[in-house]
């Protein structure tokens, strides 16, 4: 290696990218096809997140010498970070064709497939890796992690338990079982295993984060906050701990500490864009549009390369009333990535608010054409059709036949539904440990339980689930012939994708929203203030049809339903729904859930 190249590499390794780049470029002016010069300058541009240039330089190096496995691995990483997933996968497999036992290539490819949610491919790769490398413990544990991600919890636990037979008390495997148990809905058992791992002297940010999750599920919010803070102390850039911590600080009314973790961490990792973006998301949710925009304007031009950056900028401008700037930012975002579903739907929403309904409708029809299960896209398309007096809107949002009201049967062991609901309300109230509404949810003036309610083994909750299932089956049967969306055609096989309880206090209400992760959604009334009986004021009533988007003309509710204790309301998840506020010292307690088809 020449002296000039050695000096450039020293600057590179010291983090002095400007001097390193200057020397690399001087070297390549003399030796434009030098294999090392090309790949080193490519790796430098990858570190600067200029991935297109990095890819070009590394490919030129490989053109000169094609058997450079390490350069190929670096190229695949750059392609992955540039969003070229298929190309990255192809390069990793080329490395494995040259070096079939390259463990690093298997690890990188496994991570790529997992992050791309290509889980079946990833499972197969784990088996191939065990066969090729003999590293069965490592890749079997990765297979178990995958099965947890795929919600195949029992299979995951079985693999970890078999690994513990040959390697007893291995913290990684105990931690894996705990993670599967917590996601299976058994946070108490999971916490016990996490504490066992901690007792072995393990103190990683992953362990502390997952202990925070289990404690949060159990309603021990102050303890959960403490563990999220420990996680961030060890890894200031771990955004999931920041997100969960600040959600709990908000819910427990600790406004002075809210978002402080981001302000402490961002100076430590100034180029960590996901961290800044997570902070911006929280700022937008709390209507701090000017602070969000100021932070984004400080981002260096070479880092403004993601559609997420422009999406956040657009949402901040929209919040400040600058709709033209908002639309311009969305146009830039789509130029960066025209397949980002979230950006496309946010753009469509902005177009509706800008009275460009036809343009929004065209975009949304393209989205649902690619994914007919996209509930949010259907909800927005329904607005366009309604504004354009399109008859399809009445078929999509059939508020008579695709909405059902049911009274549950009296659960065994009770004399009446009122008696059952009274006891259920007492138990649910114990689960409402927060003091404020969740940051991520749509309620105002109330609290919401954490985790999946129906994973709770309390007999009252289990009895409720049994009765609700009967109503759901009836609703599916009677509404099937009215279904407009082909992919939503009714299926008798279903499962719950989420369940929770909401308790609203005086002047509490739900803003209008939809449920993007469901097929059917719901509201079951456990306890109600007496004011809901007033048919004149309709306080605390359930409303359908009024969107949470500015439209011209303004669109109001199409149907209002009076709640009553023991009543279950079921509807399609893409339908806009809300509640009216009520004035009463009595709380309004509901159970809600989303249903998906079990295919």
C-alpha positions as CSV (number, residue, x, y, z in Angstrom):
1,X,0.0,0.0,0.0
2,X,1.4,3.4,-1.0
3,X,2.4,6.0,1.6
4,X,-0.4,8.3,0.4
5,X,-3.0,5.6,0.8
6,X,-1.6,4.7,4.2
7,X,-1.9,8.3,5.3
8,X,-5.5,8.5,4.0
9,X,-6.4,5.4,5.9
10,X,-5.0,6.8,9.1
11,X,-7.2,9.9,8.7
12,X,-10.1,7.6,7.9
13,X,-9.7,5.4,11.0
14,X,-9.3,8.5,13.1
15,X,-12.7,9.8,11.9
16,X,-11.1,12.7,9.9
17,X,-13.2,12.1,6.8
18,X,-12.5,15.3,5.0
19,X,-8.7,14.8,5.0
20,X,-9.1,11.1,4.3
21,X,-11.4,11.8,1.3
22,X,-9.0,14.4,-0.1
23,X,-6.0,12.0,0.0
24,X,-8.0,9.1,-1.4
25,X,-9.1,11.3,-4.3
26,X,-5.5,12.4,-4.9
27,X,-4.4,8.8,-4.9
28,X,-7.2,7.8,-7.4
29,X,-6.3,10.6,-9.8
30,X,-2.9,8.8,-10.2
31,X,-4.3,5.3,-10.0
32,X,-7.9,5.4,-11.0
33,X,-8.4,1.6,-11.1
34,X,-6.6,0.8,-7.8
35,X,-8.7,-1.9,-6.0
36,X,-7.9,-0.7,-2.5
37,X,-8.3,3.0,-3.2
38,X,-11.7,2.5,-4.7
39,X,-13.1,0.3,-2.0
40,X,-11.6,2.4,0.8
41,X,-13.1,5.6,-0.6
42,X,-16.4,3.7,-1.0
43,X,-16.4,2.7,2.6
44,X,-15.7,6.3,3.6
45,X,-18.7,7.5,1.6
46,X,-20.8,4.7,3.2
47,X,-19.8,6.1,6.6
48,X,-20.9,9.5,5.5
49,X,-24.2,7.9,4.4
50,X,-23.6,8.8,0.7
51,X,-24.7,5.3,-0.3
52,X,-25.1,5.7,-4.1
53,X,-21.5,6.9,-4.4
54,X,-20.2,4.3,-2.0
55,X,-21.9,1.5,-4.0
56,X,-20.5,2.9,-7.3
57,X,-16.9,2.9,-5.9
58,X,-17.1,-0.5,-4.4
59,X,-18.5,-2.0,-7.6
60,X,-15.7,-0.5,-9.5
61,X,-13.2,-2.1,-7.1
62,X,-14.9,-5.5,-7.7
63,X,-14.8,-5.0,-11.4
64,X,-11.0,-4.9,-11.1
65,X,-10.9,-7.9,-8.7
66,X,-14.1,-9.9,-8.2
67,X,-13.0,-12.2,-5.4
68,X,-13.0,-9.7,-2.5
69,X,-15.5,-11.2,0.1
70,X,-15.0,-8.4,2.6
71,X,-15.6,-5.7,0.0
72,X,-18.7,-7.6,-1.2
73,X,-20.0,-7.6,2.4
74,X,-19.4,-3.9,2.7
75,X,-21.2,-3.4,-0.6
76,X,-24.2,-5.4,0.5
77,X,-24.4,-3.4,3.7
78,X,-24.4,-0.2,1.7
79,X,-27.1,-1.5,-0.6
80,X,-29.2,-2.5,2.3
81,X,-28.9,0.9,3.9
82,X,-29.8,2.4,0.5
83,X,-33.0,0.4,0.4
84,X,-31.8,-2.1,-2.3
85,X,-32.8,-5.2,-0.3
86,X,-32.9,-7.7,-3.2
87,X,-29.5,-6.6,-4.4
88,X,-28.0,-6.8,-1.0
89,X,-29.4,-10.4,-0.6
90,X,-27.9,-11.4,-3.9
91,X,-24.5,-10.1,-2.9
92,X,-24.5,-11.9,0.4
93,X,-25.4,-15.1,-1.4
94,X,-22.5,-14.5,-3.8
95,X,-20.2,-14.3,-0.8
96,X,-21.6,-17.6,0.5
97,X,-21.1,-19.2,-2.9
98,X,-17.4,-18.3,-2.6
99,X,-17.0,-19.0,1.1
100,X,-19.8,-21.4,2.2
101,X,-18.6,-21.3,5.8
102,X,-18.5,-17.5,6.1
103,X,-20.3,-17.0,9.4
104,X,-20.3,-13.2,9.1
105,X,-22.1,-13.4,5.8
106,X,-24.8,-15.7,7.3
107,X,-25.2,-13.3,10.2
108,X,-25.6,-10.2,7.9
109,X,-27.9,-12.0,5.5
110,X,-30.0,-13.3,8.4
111,X,-30.3,-9.7,9.8
112,X,-31.3,-8.4,6.4
113,X,-34.0,-11.0,5.9
114,X,-35.4,-10.5,9.4
115,X,-35.5,-6.7,9.1
116,X,-37.2,-7.1,5.6
117,X,-39.8,-9.4,7.3
118,X,-38.8,-12.3,5.0
119,X,-39.2,-14.7,7.9
120,X,-39.7,-18.0,6.0
121,X,-36.4,-17.3,4.1
122,X,-34.7,-16.4,7.3
123,X,-35.8,-19.7,9.0
124,X,-34.5,-21.6,6.1
125,X,-31.2,-19.7,6.2
126,X,-30.8,-20.6,9.9
127,X,-31.0,-24.3,8.9
128,X,-28.5,-23.8,6.1
129,X,-26.1,-22.0,8.4
130,X,-26.2,-24.8,11.0
131,X,-25.5,-27.4,8.2
132,X,-22.6,-25.3,6.6
133,X,-20.9,-23.9,9.7
134,X,-21.8,-26.3,12.5
135,X,-22.6,-23.3,14.7
136,X,-25.9,-24.9,15.9
137,X,-26.2,-23.1,19.2
138,X,-25.9,-19.6,17.7
139,X,-28.2,-20.2,14.7
140,X,-30.7,-22.3,16.7
141,X,-31.1,-19.4,19.1
142,X,-31.6,-17.0,16.1
143,X,-34.2,-19.4,14.8
144,X,-36.0,-19.2,18.2
145,X,-35.8,-15.4,18.1
146,X,-37.4,-15.5,14.6
147,X,-40.2,-17.8,15.8
148,X,-41.0,-15.3,18.6
149,X,-41.2,-12.5,16.0
150,X,-43.5,-14.7,14.0
151,X,-45.7,-15.2,17.1
152,X,-44.9,-18.9,17.2
153,X,-44.1,-18.6,20.9
154,X,-44.4,-22.3,22.0
155,X,-42.0,-23.4,19.3
156,X,-39.5,-20.7,20.2
157,X,-39.7,-21.6,23.9
158,X,-39.1,-25.3,23.1
159,X,-35.9,-24.5,21.1
160,X,-34.5,-22.3,23.9
161,X,-35.4,-25.0,26.5
162,X,-33.5,-27.6,24.4
163,X,-30.5,-25.3,24.2
164,X,-30.5,-24.9,28.0
165,X,-30.2,-28.7,28.4
166,X,-26.8,-28.6,26.8
167,X,-25.8,-25.2,28.1
168,X,-27.7,-24.7,31.5
169,X,-28.3,-21.2,32.8
170,X,-27.2,-19.5,29.7
171,X,-28.6,-15.9,30.2
172,X,-29.2,-15.4,26.4
173,X,-31.6,-18.5,26.3
174,X,-33.4,-17.6,29.5
175,X,-33.8,-14.1,28.2
176,X,-35.2,-15.5,24.9
177,X,-37.8,-17.6,26.8
178,X,-38.8,-14.5,28.8
179,X,-39.3,-12.4,25.7
180,X,-41.5,-15.1,24.2
181,X,-43.6,-15.4,27.4
182,X,-44.1,-11.6,27.6
183,X,-45.2,-11.4,24.0
184,X,-47.4,-14.4,24.6
185,X,-49.2,-12.4,27.3
186,X,-47.5,-13.7,30.4
187,X,-45.5,-10.7,31.7
188,X,-45.3,-11.9,35.3
189,X,-43.6,-15.1,34.3
190,X,-41.4,-13.2,31.9
191,X,-40.3,-10.7,34.6
192,X,-39.3,-13.6,36.9
193,X,-36.9,-14.9,34.3
194,X,-35.6,-11.4,33.5
195,X,-34.8,-11.0,37.2
196,X,-33.0,-14.4,37.1
197,X,-30.9,-13.2,34.3
198,X,-30.1,-9.9,36.1
199,X,-29.1,-11.9,39.2
200,X,-26.5,-13.6,37.1
201,X,-24.8,-10.3,36.7
202,X,-26.2,-9.4,33.2
203,X,-26.7,-5.6,32.8
204,X,-27.4,-5.0,29.1
205,X,-29.6,-2.3,27.7
206,X,-31.7,-5.0,26.0
207,X,-32.4,-6.7,29.4
208,X,-33.4,-3.4,31.1
209,X,-35.6,-2.4,28.1
210,X,-37.5,-5.7,28.2
211,X,-37.8,-5.6,32.0
212,X,-39.4,-2.2,31.5
213,X,-41.8,-3.7,29.0
214,X,-42.9,-6.5,31.4
215,X,-43.3,-4.0,34.3
216,X,-45.3,-1.7,32.1
217,X,-47.7,-4.6,31.1
218,X,-48.1,-5.3,34.8
219,X,-49.1,-1.7,35.5
220,X,-45.9,-1.0,37.6
221,X,-45.2,2.2,35.7
222,X,-42.7,3.9,38.0
223,X,-40.5,0.7,38.0
224,X,-40.8,0.5,34.2
225,X,-39.7,4.1,33.9
226,X,-36.6,3.3,36.0
227,X,-35.6,0.4,33.8
228,X,-36.1,2.3,30.6
229,X,-33.8,5.0,32.0
230,X,-31.2,2.4,32.8
231,X,-31.4,1.1,29.2
232,X,-30.9,4.6,27.8
233,X,-28.0,5.2,30.2
234,X,-26.2,2.2,28.6
235,X,-27.3,2.9,25.0
236,X,-28.3,6.6,24.6
237,X,-29.3,6.0,20.9
238,X,-31.8,3.1,21.5
239,X,-35.0,4.8,20.3
240,X,-37.4,2.1,21.6
241,X,-36.5,2.9,25.2
242,X,-36.9,6.6,24.5
243,X,-40.3,6.0,23.0
244,X,-41.6,3.8,25.8
245,X,-40.1,6.0,28.5
246,X,-41.7,9.1,27.3
247,X,-45.0,7.5,26.8
248,X,-45.0,6.5,30.4
249,X,-43.8,9.9,31.6
250,X,-46.7,11.4,29.7
251,X,-49.3,8.9,31.1
252,X,-48.1,9.4,34.7
253,X,-48.2,13.2,34.4
254,X,-44.5,13.8,34.7
255,X,-44.6,16.6,32.1
256,X,-41.3,18.2,33.3
257,X,-39.3,15.1,32.4
258,X,-41.2,14.4,29.2
259,X,-38.9,14.3,26.2
260,X,-35.8,15.2,28.3
261,X,-34.2,11.9,27.4
262,X,-34.0,12.9,23.7
263,X,-32.4,16.3,24.6
264,X,-29.7,14.5,26.6
265,X,-29.1,11.8,24.0
266,X,-29.1,13.7,20.7
267,X,-25.9,15.7,21.4
268,X,-24.1,12.4,22.2
269,X,-25.1,11.0,18.8
270,X,-25.6,14.0,16.5
271,X,-25.7,11.9,13.3
272,X,-28.3,9.4,14.7
273,X,-31.2,10.3,12.4
274,X,-33.6,7.6,13.7
275,X,-33.2,9.2,17.2
276,X,-33.9,12.7,15.9
277,X,-36.9,11.4,13.9
278,X,-38.3,9.6,17.0
279,X,-38.0,12.9,18.9
280,X,-39.7,14.7,16.1
281,X,-42.6,12.2,16.1
282,X,-43.2,13.0,19.8
283,X,-43.0,16.7,19.1
284,X,-45.6,16.4,16.3
285,X,-48.0,14.4,18.6
286,X,-47.9,17.1,21.2
287,X,-48.3,19.9,18.5
288,X,-44.8,21.3,19.0
289,X,-44.6,21.9,15.2
290,X,-42.2,24.9,15.4
291,X,-39.7,23.0,17.6
292,X,-39.8,20.0,15.3
293,X,-39.3,22.1,12.2
294,X,-36.3,24.0,13.8
295,X,-34.7,20.6,14.6
296,X,-35.1,19.3,11.1
297,X,-33.8,22.5,9.6
298,X,-30.5,21.9,11.5
299,X,-30.0,18.6,9.8
300,X,-27.1,18.6,7.4
301,X,-28.0,18.6,3.7
302,X,-26.3,15.3,3.0
303,X,-28.4,13.6,5.7
304,X,-31.7,14.8,4.2
305,X,-31.9,11.7,2.0
306,X,-34.8,9.8,3.5
307,X,-38.5,10.1,2.8
308,X,-39.1,10.1,6.5
309,X,-37.2,13.4,6.9
310,X,-39.4,15.1,4.3
311,X,-42.6,13.4,5.7
312,X,-41.8,14.9,9.2
313,X,-41.0,18.3,7.6
314,X,-44.3,18.2,5.7
315,X,-46.3,17.3,8.8
316,X,-44.7,20.1,10.8
317,X,-45.4,22.6,8.0
318,X,-49.0,21.4,7.9
319,X,-49.4,21.8,11.6
320,X,-48.2,25.4,11.2
321,X,-50.8,26.0,8.4
322,X,-48.2,26.1,5.6
323,X,-50.0,23.8,3.3
324,X,-48.1,24.7,0.1
325,X,-44.7,24.0,1.8
326,X,-46.2,20.8,3.2
327,X,-47.2,19.5,-0.3
328,X,-43.8,20.5,-1.7
329,X,-42.0,18.5,1.0
330,X,-44.3,15.5,0.2
331,X,-43.4,15.7,-3.5
332,X,-39.7,15.6,-2.5
333,X,-40.4,12.6,-0.2
334,X,-42.0,10.7,-3.0
335,X,-39.1,11.5,-5.3
336,X,-36.9,9.9,-2.6
337,X,-39.1,6.8,-2.2
338,X,-42.3,6.4,-4.1
339,X,-43.2,3.2,-2.4
340,X,-43.2,4.4,1.2
341,X,-46.8,3.6,2.2
342,X,-46.9,5.9,5.2
343,X,-45.6,8.9,3.2
344,X,-48.2,8.2,0.4
345,X,-51.1,8.1,2.9
346,X,-49.9,11.2,4.7
347,X,-49.6,13.0,1.4
348,X,-53.1,11.9,0.4
349,X,-54.4,13.3,3.7
350,X,-52.6,16.6,3.0
351,X,-54.1,16.7,-0.5
352,X,-57.6,16.3,0.9
353,X,-57.0,19.2,3.4
354,X,-55.7,21.3,0.5
355,X,-58.9,20.6,-1.4
356,X,-57.1,18.6,-4.1
357,X,-59.5,15.7,-3.6
358,X,-59.3,14.2,-7.1
359,X,-55.5,14.0,-6.9
360,X,-55.8,12.3,-3.5
361,X,-58.4,9.9,-4.7
362,X,-56.2,8.8,-7.7
363,X,-53.2,8.2,-5.3
364,X,-55.4,6.2,-2.8
365,X,-57.0,4.1,-5.5
366,X,-53.4,3.1,-6.5
367,X,-52.6,2.2,-2.9
368,X,-55.6,0.0,-2.3
369,X,-55.0,-1.6,-5.7
370,X,-51.7,-2.8,-4.4
371,X,-52.9,-3.7,-0.9
372,X,-56.7,-4.2,-0.4
373,X,-56.2,-4.8,3.3
374,X,-54.9,-1.3,4.0
375,X,-57.5,0.0,6.4
376,X,-56.2,3.6,6.6
377,X,-56.1,3.9,2.8
378,X,-59.8,2.8,2.6
379,X,-60.7,5.3,5.3
380,X,-59.2,8.1,3.3
381,X,-60.6,6.9,0.0
382,X,-64.0,6.9,1.6
383,X,-63.6,10.6,2.4
384,X,-62.7,11.3,-1.2
385,X,-65.7,9.4,-2.5
386,X,-68.0,11.1,0.0
387,X,-66.7,14.6,-1.0
388,X,-67.2,13.7,-4.7
389,X,-70.7,12.2,-4.1
390,X,-69.4,8.8,-5.4
391,X,-72.0,6.1,-4.8
392,X,-69.3,3.7,-3.9
393,X,-68.9,5.5,-0.5
394,X,-72.4,4.3,0.6
395,X,-71.3,0.7,-0.2
396,X,-68.0,1.0,1.6
397,X,-69.3,2.8,4.6
398,X,-72.7,1.0,5.0
399,X,-73.4,2.3,8.5
400,X,-76.6,0.2,8.8
401,X,-75.5,-3.2,7.6
402,X,-71.7,-3.1,8.4
403,X,-72.3,-1.9,12.0
404,X,-73.9,-4.1,14.6
405,X,-75.3,-3.6,18.1
406,X,-75.5,-6.6,20.4
407,X,-76.4,-7.3,24.1
408,X,-74.2,-10.0,25.6
409,X,-75.7,-13.0,27.3
410,X,-75.5,-13.3,31.1
411,X,-72.2,-15.0,31.9
412,X,-72.5,-18.2,34.1
413,X,-72.5,-17.5,37.8
414,X,-74.2,-14.1,37.6
415,X,-77.9,-13.0,38.0
416,X,-77.7,-10.3,35.4
417,X,-75.5,-8.5,32.9
418,X,-75.5,-5.4,35.1
419,X,-74.2,-7.5,38.1
420,X,-71.4,-8.9,35.9
421,X,-70.5,-5.5,34.5
422,X,-70.4,-4.0,37.9
423,X,-67.8,-6.5,39.1
424,X,-65.9,-6.2,35.9
425,X,-65.7,-2.4,36.3
426,X,-64.3,-2.8,39.7
427,X,-61.5,-5.0,38.5
428,X,-60.8,-2.9,35.4
429,X,-60.5,0.2,37.5
430,X,-57.6,-1.5,39.3
431,X,-55.8,-1.9,36.0
432,X,-56.0,1.8,35.1
433,X,-52.8,2.9,36.8
434,X,-52.0,5.9,34.7
435,X,-53.1,9.4,35.3
436,X,-53.2,10.8,31.8
437,X,-54.4,9.5,28.4
438,X,-51.7,7.6,26.4
439,X,-49.6,9.8,24.1
440,X,-50.2,7.4,21.1
441,X,-54.0,7.1,21.5
442,X,-57.1,9.0,20.6
443,X,-58.8,9.6,24.0
444,X,-58.8,12.9,25.8
445,X,-59.6,13.1,29.6
446,X,-59.1,9.5,30.5
447,X,-56.8,6.5,30.8
448,X,-56.1,3.2,28.9
449,X,-54.8,-0.1,30.1
450,X,-51.5,-1.5,28.7
451,X,-50.9,-4.8,27.0
452,X,-53.5,-7.1,25.6
453,X,-56.4,-7.2,28.0
454,X,-57.6,-10.6,26.9
455,X,-54.3,-12.2,27.8
456,X,-55.3,-11.4,31.4
457,X,-56.4,-14.7,33.1
458,X,-58.8,-13.0,35.5
459,X,-62.1,-15.0,35.4
460,X,-64.1,-11.8,34.7
461,X,-62.0,-10.9,31.7
462,X,-62.1,-14.5,30.4
463,X,-65.9,-14.7,30.9
464,X,-66.3,-11.4,28.9
465,X,-64.2,-12.7,26.0
466,X,-66.4,-15.8,25.7
467,X,-69.5,-13.7,25.4
468,X,-68.0,-11.3,23.0
469,X,-66.9,-14.1,20.7
470,X,-70.5,-15.2,20.4
471,X,-71.5,-11.7,19.3
472,X,-68.7,-11.5,16.8
473,X,-69.6,-14.7,15.2
474,X,-73.2,-13.5,14.8
475,X,-72.1,-10.2,13.3
476,X,-69.8,-11.8,10.8
477,X,-72.6,-14.0,9.6
478,X,-75.3,-11.3,9.2
479,X,-73.0,-8.7,7.6
480,X,-71.1,-10.9,5.2
481,X,-73.3,-10.2,2.2
482,X,-72.9,-6.4,2.5
483,X,-69.1,-6.4,2.5
484,X,-67.7,-4.0,-0.2
485,X,-64.0,-4.7,0.1
486,X,-63.1,-8.1,-1.4
487,X,-60.2,-8.7,1.0
488,X,-62.6,-8.0,3.9
489,X,-65.0,-10.7,2.9
490,X,-66.2,-12.3,6.0
491,X,-64.5,-15.3,7.6
492,X,-65.8,-17.3,10.5
493,X,-62.3,-17.9,11.6
494,X,-61.0,-14.9,13.6
495,X,-58.7,-13.9,16.4
496,X,-58.0,-10.8,18.5
497,X,-55.1,-8.6,17.4
498,X,-55.4,-6.2,20.4
499,X,-57.7,-5.6,23.4
500,X,-57.8,-2.9,26.1
501,X,-60.0,-0.9,28.4
502,X,-60.6,2.8,28.4
503,X,-61.9,4.8,31.3
504,X,-63.1,8.4,30.5
505,X,-63.6,11.0,33.2
506,X,-65.6,14.2,33.2
507,X,-65.5,16.0,29.8
508,X,-63.7,13.0,28.3
509,X,-64.1,11.8,24.7
510,X,-62.4,10.0,21.8
511,X,-61.3,12.0,18.8
512,X,-62.3,10.6,15.5
513,X,-60.0,7.8,14.3
514,X,-59.8,4.4,12.6
515,X,-58.1,1.1,13.5
516,X,-55.4,0.4,10.9
517,X,-54.4,-3.0,12.4
518,X,-57.9,-4.5,12.5
519,X,-60.7,-6.0,10.3
520,X,-63.5,-5.5,12.8
521,X,-63.3,-3.1,15.7
522,X,-65.5,-2.5,18.8
523,X,-66.8,-0.8,21.9
524,X,-68.3,-2.7,24.8
525,X,-69.9,-0.7,27.6
526,X,-69.0,-1.7,31.1
527,X,-70.0,1.4,33.1
528,X,-71.7,4.6,32.1
529,X,-72.6,8.0,33.5
530,X,-76.4,8.5,33.7
531,X,-76.1,11.5,31.4
532,X,-75.8,9.1,28.4
533,X,-79.5,8.3,28.8
534,X,-80.4,11.8,27.6
535,X,-81.4,11.5,24.0
536,X,-81.5,15.3,23.5
537,X,-77.9,16.1,24.4
538,X,-76.4,12.7,23.3
539,X,-73.5,13.1,25.7
540,X,-71.0,10.2,25.7
541,X,-72.6,8.7,22.5
542,X,-70.7,6.7,19.9
543,X,-70.5,8.5,16.5
544,X,-69.7,7.1,13.0
545,X,-68.7,9.0,9.8
546,X,-67.0,12.2,11.0
547,X,-63.3,12.1,9.9
548,X,-60.5,13.7,11.9
549,X,-59.4,15.6,8.8
550,X,-60.2,19.1,7.7
551,X,-62.5,18.9,4.7
552,X,-64.4,21.3,2.6
553,X,-67.3,21.1,3.1
554,X,-67.0,19.8,6.6
555,X,-68.2,16.2,7.0
556,X,-70.3,15.4,10.1
557,X,-71.3,12.1,11.8
558,X,-73.7,9.9,9.8
559,X,-74.9,7.7,12.7
560,X,-74.9,8.1,16.5
561,X,-75.4,5.2,18.8
562,X,-76.6,5.4,22.4
563,X,-74.5,3.3,24.7
564,X,-75.9,1.1,27.4
565,X,-74.3,-1.2,29.9
566,X,-73.7,-4.7,28.4
567,X,-74.0,-3.4,24.8
568,X,-71.4,-4.3,22.2
569,X,-71.0,-2.2,19.0
570,X,-69.1,-3.8,16.1
571,X,-68.0,-2.1,12.9
572,X,-65.4,-2.3,10.1
573,X,-62.0,-1.0,11.2
574,X,-61.7,1.5,8.4
575,X,-64.8,3.4,9.5
576,X,-64.2,6.8,11.2
577,X,-65.6,6.8,14.7
578,X,-65.5,9.0,17.8
579,X,-67.5,9.8,20.9
580,X,-69.2,13.0,22.2
581,X,-67.9,14.5,25.4
582,X,-70.0,14.2,28.6
583,X,-70.2,16.2,31.8
584,X,-70.5,13.9,34.9
585,X,-68.6,12.9,38.0
586,X,-69.3,9.3,37.0
587,X,-66.7,7.5,34.8
588,X,-67.4,5.9,31.4
589,X,-65.6,2.4,31.3
590,X,-65.4,0.5,28.0
591,X,-63.6,-2.6,26.7
592,X,-62.4,-2.4,23.1
593,X,-60.7,-4.8,20.7
594,X,-59.7,-5.4,17.2
595,X,-60.4,-8.6,15.3
596,X,-58.5,-10.0,12.3
597,X,-59.2,-13.0,10.2
598,X,-57.4,-16.2,11.1
599,X,-56.5,-17.6,7.7
